[in-house]
């Protein structure tokens, strides 16, 4: 008789775990509190004809995503069309803007035009970043991280110094480039990892290779196409999805979960994989069966939350690319507001995604789909009045950049999303958007464990555990935890 496994949450890690566990022959049931899969990567449509991806919009590390599908004998192209963006994105500065080209050779020309000698330095930077990417994303991040002994393989040991684990990212970038814009450009990707470049290990220059060298892509129909594709793969393997099903409690006997209480109904399972918020799942456990205390979570460095606006515009906006980053103010000032004083930033950085520049399916003809995102501290008050004040600030700067006028009056659909929504929708600790920051002290073995140390059949996956935040890491996390369950039963 097949053993039954419950996967709590249908985000990327849950979808991944469900697919691998189903392939291994288990009876897998995925319980999702919302009406669709995706977690933070859900999608919604409006009566006005707009289609919004709610979260992830940067399709980086395409080879890592492709490897998931190849494990099941298929390809992303079986499910959606992937477009390579050119330019990849634009960065807006006070002095001048940088448009990042699709071609790496063109990127070198751009660097050289800004700083003589920077093209050859970029080559050296990327050669090192490629090495870190190949070792990091194929060896380093695929470990379950029970102990440091897992990293004593000859290949990893031989590569240790070249991985730059003990250098901080800011100092590392400064070895190569002098121009402030180039430094900011190279530092930008690690913001996804949830901390200041001063706190992120230089290992994560692998992000630069996974983005700039491998390119920035977009799935036609929106990022949600990746969610639908992964859900389909899991279903083909035999997984069953239960939407609008909220896990309310875990029944435990003799340090073993025997069943879940789901919308008042008791259902028995042999194993549980929690893809929901790690801390939230632990609130469902007795104190003596938790992996971590409340003080542990309070002392973690969390990645930011964010203020998001989904805007439907009644006319097109000129001089705007698919991805635009507004970096006119100082990066460190904004970061200090997130990790220092924990307050709303005085001079915010923000990001604009305009997928309607690439995809006619996400907005009515001659209209525009805008996604505005501004990183903010976790746990801050995000009342509607404050949200609206920052919307006006962002639109003003967007007007200055594009030459468009009266953008607020062009809005035909508007929805905001911030700290309290992350708490309500995802039980996110402190309303965080991206999980735990990938600081050195929160890397590998120092991340929350993927297995409950006191309950033998409870496992955790997702952005609060290994390998960390981001779509590709979450997919990898699901694969790692599935292997742990499978190995336990061999």
CORVENJO-V164845 format. One record per residue. N is the residue number from 0. RES is the residue in one letter. SS is DSSP state (A for helix, B for strand, O for the rest). BURIAL is + if it has 16 or more other ideal C-beta (glycine too) atoms within 10 Angstrom, else -. Layout:
N RES SS BURIAL
N RES SS BURIAL
//
This chain:
0 X O -
1 X O -
2 X O -
3 X B -
4 X B +
5 X B +
6 X B +
7 X B +
8 X O +
9 X O +
10 X O +
11 X A +
12 X A +
13 X A +
14 X A +
15 X A +
16 X A +
17 X A +
18 X A +
19 X A +
20 X A +
21 X A +
22 X A +
23 X O -
24 X O -
25 X O +
26 X B +
27 X B +
28 X B +
29 X B +
30 X B +
31 X B +
32 X O +
33 X O +
34 X O -
35 X O +
36 X O +
37 X O +
38 X A +
39 X A +
40 X A +
41 X O +
42 X B +
43 X B -
44 X B -
45 X O +
46 X O -
47 X O -
48 X O +
49 X O +
50 X B +
51 X B +
52 X B +
53 X O +
54 X O +
55 X O +
56 X O +
57 X O +
58 X B +
59 X O +
60 X O +
61 X A +
62 X A -
63 X A +
64 X A +
65 X A -
66 X A +
67 X A +
68 X A +
69 X A -
70 X O -
71 X O +
72 X O -
73 X O +
74 X O -
75 X A +
76 X A -
77 X A -
78 X O +
79 X O +
80 X O -
81 X B +
82 X B -
83 X B -
84 X O +
85 X O -
86 X O +
87 X O +
88 X B +
89 X B +
90 X B +
91 X B +
92 X O +
93 X O -
94 X O -
95 X O -
96 X O +
97 X B +
98 X B -
99 X B +
100 X O +
101 X O -
102 X O -
103 X A -
104 X A -
105 X A -
106 X A +
107 X A +
108 X A -
109 X A +
110 X A +
111 X A -
112 X A -
113 X A +
114 X O +
115 X O -
116 X O -
117 X A +
118 X A +
119 X A -
120 X A +
121 X A +
122 X A -
123 X A -
124 X A +
125 X A +
126 X A -
127 X A +
128 X A +
129 X A +
130 X A +
131 X A +
132 X A +
133 X A -
134 X A +
135 X A +
136 X A +
137 X A -
138 X A -
139 X A +
140 X O +
141 X O +
142 X O +
143 X O +
144 X O +
145 X O -
146 X O -
147 X A -
148 X A -
149 X A -
150 X A -
151 X O -
152 X O -
153 X A -
154 X A -
155 X A +
156 X A -
157 X A -
158 X A +
159 X O -
160 X A -
161 X A -
162 X A +
163 X O +
164 X O +
165 X O -
166 X O -
167 X B +
168 X A +
169 X A +
170 X A -
171 X A +
172 X A +
173 X A -
174 X O -
175 X O +
176 X O +
177 X O -
178 X O -
179 X A -
180 X A +
181 X A +
182 X A +
183 X A +
184 X A +
185 X A +
186 X A +
187 X A +
188 X A +
189 X A +
190 X A +
191 X A +
192 X A +
193 X O +
194 X O +
195 X O +
196 X O +
197 X O -
198 X O +
199 X B +
200 X B +
201 X A +
202 X A +
203 X A +
204 X A +
205 X A +
206 X A +
207 X A +
208 X A +
209 X A +
210 X A +
211 X A +
212 X A -
213 X O +
214 X O +
215 X O +
216 X B +
217 X B +
218 X B +
219 X O -
220 X O +
221 X O +
222 X O +
223 X A +
224 X A +
225 X A +
226 X A +
227 X A +
228 X A +
229 X A +
230 X A +
231 X A +
232 X A +
233 X A +
234 X A -
235 X A -
236 X A +
237 X O +
238 X O +
239 X B -
240 X B +
241 X B -
242 X B -
243 X O -
244 X O +
245 X O -
246 X B +
247 X B -
248 X B -
249 X B +
250 X B -
251 X B +
252 X B -
253 X O -
254 X O -
255 X B -
256 X B +
257 X B -
258 X B +
259 X B +
260 X B -
261 X B +
262 X O -
263 X O -
264 X B -
265 X B -
266 X B +
267 X B -
268 X O +
269 X O +
270 X B +
271 X B +
272 X B +
273 X B +
274 X O +
275 X O +
276 X O +
277 X A +
278 X A +
279 X A +
280 X A +
281 X A +
282 X A -
283 X O +
284 X O +
285 X O -
286 X A -
287 X A -
288 X A +
289 X O +
290 X O +
291 X O -
292 X O -
293 X A -
294 X A -
295 X A -
296 X A +
297 X A -
298 X O -
299 X O +
300 X O -
301 X B +
302 X O +
303 X O +
304 X B +
305 X B +
306 X B +
307 X B +
308 X B +
309 X B +
310 X B +
311 X B +
312 X B +
313 X O -
314 X O -
315 X O +
316 X O +
317 X O -
318 X O -
319 X O +
320 X O +
321 X O +
322 X B +
323 X B +
324 X B +
325 X B +
326 X O +
327 X O +
328 X O +
329 X O -
330 X A +
331 X A -
332 X A -
333 X A +
334 X A +
335 X A +
336 X A +
337 X A +
338 X A +
339 X O -
340 X O -
341 X O -
342 X O -
343 X O +
344 X O +
345 X O -
346 X O -
347 X O +
348 X O +
349 X B +
350 X B +
351 X B +
352 X B +
353 X O +
354 X A +
355 X A +
356 X A +
357 X O +
358 X O +
359 X O -
360 X O -
361 X O +
362 X O +
363 X O -
364 X O -
365 X O -
366 X O +
367 X B +
368 X B +
369 X B +
370 X B +
371 X B +
372 X B +
373 X B +
374 X B +
375 X B +
376 X O +
377 X O +
378 X O -
379 X O +
380 X O -
381 X O +
382 X O -
383 X A -
384 X A -
385 X A -
386 X A +
387 X A -
388 X A -
389 X A +
390 X A +
391 X A -
392 X A -
393 X A +
394 X A +
395 X A -
396 X A +
397 X A +
398 X A -
399 X A -
400 X A +
401 X A +
402 X O -
403 X O +
404 X O -
405 X O -
406 X O +
407 X A -
408 X A -
409 X A +
410 X B -
411 X B +
412 X B +
413 X B -
414 X B -
415 X B +
416 X B +
417 X O +
418 X A +
419 X A -
420 X A +
421 X A +
422 X A +
423 X A -
424 X A -
425 X A +
426 X O +
427 X O +
428 X A +
429 X A +
430 X A +
431 X O +
432 X O +
433 X O +
434 X O +
435 X B +
436 X O +
437 X O +
438 X B +
439 X A +
440 X A -
441 X A +
442 X O +
443 X A +
444 X A -
445 X A -
446 X O +
447 X B +
448 X O +
449 X O +
450 X B +
451 X O +
452 X O -
453 X O -
454 X O +
455 X O -
456 X O +
457 X B +
458 X B +
459 X B +
460 X O +
461 X O +
462 X O +
463 X O +
464 X B +
465 X O +
466 X O +
467 X O +
468 X O +
469 X O +
470 X A +
471 X A +
472 X A +
473 X A +
474 X A +
475 X A +
476 X A +
477 X A +
478 X A +
479 X A +
480 X A +
481 X A +
482 X A +
483 X A +
484 X A +
485 X A -
486 X A -
487 X A -
488 X O -
489 X O -
//
